Amino acid sequence: MTDLPAAAPDDLAPAGGDTPLVQLADVTKSFGARQALAGISFTVPAGQVCGLLGPNGAGKTTLFRLLMGVLKVTSGRVRVAGLDAFEDRVSVMRQLGFLPDEPVFYAYLSGRELLQLSAAMHGLDVAATMARLAPTVARLRMADQLDAYAEEYSRGTKKKLGLLLALLHQPRLLVLDEPTNGLDVESTHLFYALIREQAASGTTILFSTHLMDHVARLCSHAVIINEGRVVAAGSLQALQAGHGDATLEDMFLRLTQRPPQEA
Ligand SMILES: Nc1ncnc2c1ncn2[C@@H]1O[C@H](COP(=O)(O)OP(=O)(O)OP(=O)(O)O)[C@@H](O)[C@H]1O
């Protein structure tokens, strides 16, 4: 690694036991003339539950798509477990489980068939994987829906199947885009219980949400982005102590406020 940005020399440590699972160093991403990310640097060390917060259009989904290797950076570096998120995306996928905001599935496959297909694609024993997932399927109240076409599921049930697909290969890193968007209250609690259990078993979690109270309940750390830039990052305790706002929500609103738009 010879082309480290001077501003973030420690952000891309060499791969090894202490390598942060997520490393972004001076990342920019443009779509034509539109710059979605304007020099993002932060890391997520192993074991963290990190909330990625930002107003609409801040760049959260773009950042997740870079982590998934779906997009390539315009400049800078994105690494997952020490691997280049774009160049090494096949290896990255083995270590990362992703729940998109709006999961989309192959038409004419049932939830069960999608789980079996995904298990096979990960090179797992399909029957053993389905048996391992069965208690989670039951907790999510999906046992009686597993043989219906996934495309016909309700939005919340699609999200549950998306979570099962993200967890299926027991990844070291879970990336969740608005995980509880569209879920009812009971399912939201269940999702958070599952996320906490994953974190307790050592899985690193990076998730986006617009719900500040959920961040306070679930996260150890947070990164706030606005207009493609990091405006605050750190442990929740340090963020609140350092910025002097009464609540995380107050801090978020202050750091991301925009001038009123003319009518
Ligand atoms: N494929 C694309 N082509 C052009 N512009 C894009 C593309 N994807 C994202 N953008 C732009 O990049 C910016 C960041 O979008 P992004 O979807 O990453 O924001 P977000 O933080 O996920 O927003 P939200 O909270 O509304 O989901 C926006 O201005 C968006 O219009």
The ligand as a Tripos MOL2 file, in Angstrom:
@<TRIPOS>MOLECULE
LIG
   31    33     1     0     0
SMALL
NO_CHARGES

@<TRIPOS>ATOM
      1 N1        -26.6980    5.7830   -9.5700 N.pl3     1 LIG1
      2 C1        -26.7390    7.0770   -9.2660 C.ar      1 LIG1
      3 N2        -26.6960    8.0210  -10.2410 N.ar      1 LIG1
      4 C2        -26.7050    9.3340   -9.9660 C.ar      1 LIG1
      5 N3        -26.7580    9.8490   -8.7150 N.ar      1 LIG1
      6 C3        -26.8200    8.9660   -7.7090 C.ar      1 LIG1
      7 C4        -26.8110    7.5550   -7.9200 C.ar      1 LIG1
      8 N4        -26.8700    6.9430   -6.7050 N.ar      1 LIG1
      9 C5        -26.9140    7.9310   -5.7880 C.ar      1 LIG1
     10 N5        -26.8840    9.1290   -6.3890 N.ar      1 LIG1
     11 C6        -26.8870   10.4380   -5.7160 C.3       1 LIG1
     12 O1        -25.9240   10.3940   -4.6960 O.3       1 LIG1
     13 C7        -26.3970   11.0770   -3.5290 C.3       1 LIG1
     14 C8        -26.3670   10.1370   -2.3350 C.3       1 LIG1
     15 O2        -27.4040    9.1580   -2.5200 O.3       1 LIG1
     16 P1        -27.5940    7.9170   -1.5200 P.3       1 LIG1
     17 O3        -28.6930    7.0520   -2.0900 O.co2     1 LIG1
     18 O4        -26.2780    7.2780   -1.2780 O.co2     1 LIG1
     19 O5        -28.0930    8.6530   -0.1970 O.3       1 LIG1
     20 P2        -28.6990    8.0430    1.1540 P.3       1 LIG1
     21 O6        -27.9360    8.6550    2.2640 O.co2     1 LIG1
     22 O7        -28.7350    6.5560    1.0780 O.co2     1 LIG1
     23 O8        -30.1830    8.6420    1.1140 O.3       1 LIG1
     24 P3        -31.5750    8.0720    1.7540 P.3       1 LIG1
     25 O9        -31.4940    8.2890    3.2400 O.co2     1 LIG1
     26 O10       -32.6000    8.9660    1.0940 O.co2     1 LIG1
     27 O11       -31.7170    6.6320    1.3490 O.co2     1 LIG1
     28 C9        -27.7910   11.6050   -3.8860 C.3       1 LIG1
     29 O12       -27.6740   12.9380   -4.3080 O.3       1 LIG1
     30 C10       -28.2150   10.7180   -5.0240 C.3       1 LIG1
     31 O13       -29.1110   11.3900   -5.8770 O.3       1 LIG1
@<TRIPOS>BOND
     1     1     2 1
     2     2     3 ar
     3     2     7 ar
     4     3     4 ar
     5     4     5 ar
     6     5     6 ar
     7     6     7 ar
     8     6    10 ar
     9     7     8 ar
    10     8     9 ar
    11     9    10 ar
    12    10    11 1
    13    11    12 1
    14    11    30 1
    15    12    13 1
    16    13    14 1
    17    13    28 1
    18    14    15 1
    19    15    16 1
    20    16    17 2
    21    16    18 1
    22    16    19 1
    23    19    20 1
    24    20    21 2
    25    20    22 1
    26    20    23 1
    27    23    24 1
    28    24    25 2
    29    24    26 1
    30    24    27 1
    31    28    29 1
    32    28    30 1
    33    30    31 1
@<TRIPOS>SUBSTRUCTURE
     1 LIG1         1 GROUP 0 **** ****
